[in-house]
Amino acid sequence: MLNDRAAMTATEGLRPESTVATVSLDAHGGDFGVNVTVNAAIEALQVDHALNVILVGQQDVIEKQLCEVNPVEGQRLGIRHAPGVLPMDAKPAASLRRGQDSSMWGALRMVADGEAGACVSGGSTAALMTLGVKLIGMLTGIQRPALMAHVPAAKGYTGMLDLGANISVNASQLVQFAVMGSVTAEVADGIERPRVALLNVGHEDSKGHEVVREAHRLLKDLPLNYIGFIEGHDIFSGKADIAVCDGFAGNLILKSSEGLVRLLLSELSNALHSGPITKLGALLVQPALRRTLARLDPAAHNGAPLLGLNGVVLKSHGHAGVKAMTHAILDAGREARRGVPERIGAAIRAFHLEADA
């Protein structure tokens, strides 16, 4: 939890929940392009009546898709033309050299220019991070941005960062990730005094490499609700609200857990349809299964904020469907209203962590 000084500073400029938020949406980002983004934008507008969405991309393509769906919320849905499209495997150098006319560049540019409060893209993660840093810039004192996602846990979700933006990190960067994650959980997710932990190979202070042990020592001196080391299984038990690690470990855990969930669901489906008796049992447990599957559905927690930037940027899963993309757009609007970047910056200053940059 923030100390008094940090909390007071962090609440300055906090916007009311009813404030209109504008989200710039990379219309061509993701595997399905406008077939998903346009429909998701319309659904998000139907849910959040204080939301505006600007579709950034090839105007003729977007307009054609809009004609097919005929949105009612047309007055809150705009188009910003951008002729280029970055490929899903776009590398950082290529995105800087050839991406200036792209939909991703245009969506980020709107945030940088103050025309939008948040940006959502399902495009290349590497390109999004590179262009985000170039166009929007970093918060003062933040060394590196970090991707954060929510993974299902025994009670609710565990926020985990970093997820691949930073393969190699030092101790002070892990500390900054912890502060960014804690502020986001408190401000955006409404968790009072979020429990923050460092991912390690054991719970004892002596375990792990020097970088993790040094971050552990530094975090114990900060007024966060830091609970120490956790192991991989603790992420899913709900022991912590925020799990901090380098991008290499975070990405492996996220992708492995997604693969494991798909395997378990496939095996469960096969087992429940293996015979007449099990099919009858499947009908009996169907309501409970639906509730469980809805919570485990990746679409229910799609949208990884790129924390540390001087603006709200959310990375959607590249394979996201309409439901998942809608969730990311709504999250982006909420983070923009609640001023998550400003409050992260306030915490970094209050904890004097900018000196480490």
Buried (B, 14 or more C-beta within 10 A) or exposed (E): BBEEBBBEBBBEEBBEEEBBBBBBBBBBBBBBBBBBBBBBBBBBBEEBEEBBBBBBBBBEBBBEBBEEEEBEBEEBBBBBBBEBBBEBEBBBEBBBEEBEEBBBBBBBBBBBEEEBBBBBBBBBBBBBBBBBBBBBEBBEBBBBBBBBBBBBBEEEBBBBBBBBBBEEBBBBBBBBBBBBBBBBBBBBBEBEEBBBBBBBEEEEEEBBEEBBBBBBEBBEEBBBBBBBBBBBEBBBEBBBBBBBBBBBBBBBBBEEBEEEBEEEBEEBEEEBEEEEEEEEEBEEEEEEBEEBEEEBBBBBBBBBBBBBBBBBBBBBBBBBBBBBBBBBBBBBBBBBBBBBBBBBBBBBBBBEBBEBB
